[in-house]
Amino acid sequence: MTNAPPAQPRNPLHGITLERMVTDLADYFGWLELGQRIPVRCFTHDPSVASSLKFLRKTPWAREKVEGLYLFMLREQRRNGQSG
């Protein structure tokens, strides 16, 4: 018996890195709107992917908000007929 993690075919975040989420969100919304939707300093004051990753990796509640907004963005893109 292996200890491999179970497959997650229905999890849209499976295999997507936090860096990809932050980059895609910043590209889609822009840093200004991203900071308005998730008001944390790493998005509102001199934002960068690197500073955001540093903060989000040690702040579970903020990471959950990023994941939720990422899922919202994916739904919006699907609704608008855009590819990811």
C-alpha positions as CSV (number, residue, x, y, z in Angstrom):
1,M,0.0,0.0,0.0
2,T,1.4,3.4,-0.9
3,N,1.0,6.6,1.0
4,A,0.4,8.7,-2.2
5,P,-2.1,11.5,-1.7
6,P,-5.5,10.8,-3.2
7,A,-6.2,12.2,-6.7
8,Q,-8.2,15.3,-6.7
9,P,-9.9,15.4,-10.1
10,R,-12.7,17.8,-9.0
11,N,-10.4,20.2,-7.2
12,P,-9.8,23.1,-9.6
13,L,-6.8,24.3,-7.4
14,H,-5.0,20.9,-7.6
15,G,-1.6,21.4,-9.1
16,I,-1.8,25.2,-9.2
17,T,1.0,26.9,-7.3
18,L,0.4,29.9,-5.0
19,E,2.8,31.9,-7.3
20,R,0.6,31.1,-10.3
21,M,-2.5,32.2,-8.4
22,V,-1.0,35.5,-7.4
23,T,0.4,36.2,-10.8
24,D,-2.9,35.3,-12.6
25,L,-4.9,37.4,-10.2
26,A,-2.6,40.4,-10.6
27,D,-2.8,40.0,-14.4
28,Y,-6.6,39.7,-14.3
29,F,-7.6,42.3,-11.8
30,G,-4.5,44.5,-11.5
31,W,-2.8,45.2,-8.1
32,L,-5.1,48.1,-7.3
33,E,-8.3,46.0,-7.6
34,L,-6.6,43.0,-6.0
35,G,-5.8,45.2,-3.0
36,Q,-9.4,46.4,-2.8
37,R,-10.8,42.8,-3.0
38,I,-8.3,41.4,-0.5
39,P,-7.1,44.4,1.6
40,V,-3.7,43.2,2.8
41,R,-0.5,45.2,2.8
42,C,1.3,42.9,0.3
43,F,-1.3,43.9,-2.3
44,T,-1.8,47.5,-1.4
45,H,1.7,48.9,-0.5
46,D,4.4,48.4,-3.1
47,P,2.9,45.0,-4.3
48,S,5.0,42.3,-5.9
49,V,4.6,38.6,-6.4
50,A,7.6,37.9,-4.2
51,S,6.3,39.9,-1.2
52,S,2.9,38.5,-1.6
53,L,4.2,34.9,-1.6
54,K,6.2,35.6,1.5
55,F,3.1,36.9,3.4
56,L,0.6,34.4,2.0
57,R,2.8,31.4,2.9
58,K,2.7,32.2,6.6
59,T,-0.9,33.6,6.7
60,P,-3.5,30.9,6.2
61,W,-6.6,33.1,6.3
62,A,-5.1,35.4,3.6
63,R,-4.2,32.4,1.4
64,E,-7.8,31.1,1.7
65,K,-9.0,34.5,0.4
66,V,-6.6,34.3,-2.5
67,E,-7.7,30.8,-3.3
68,G,-11.4,31.9,-3.2
69,L,-10.8,34.9,-5.4
70,Y,-8.8,32.7,-7.8
71,L,-11.8,30.3,-8.1
72,F,-14.1,33.3,-8.7
73,M,-11.7,34.5,-11.5
74,L,-11.8,31.1,-13.1
75,R,-15.6,31.1,-13.1
76,E,-15.7,34.7,-14.5
77,Q,-13.3,33.6,-17.3
78,R,-15.4,30.6,-18.1
79,R,-18.6,32.7,-18.1
80,N,-16.9,35.2,-20.5
81,G,-15.5,32.5,-22.7
82,Q,-11.9,33.3,-21.9
83,S,-9.3,30.6,-21.6
84,G,-7.0,30.4,-18.6
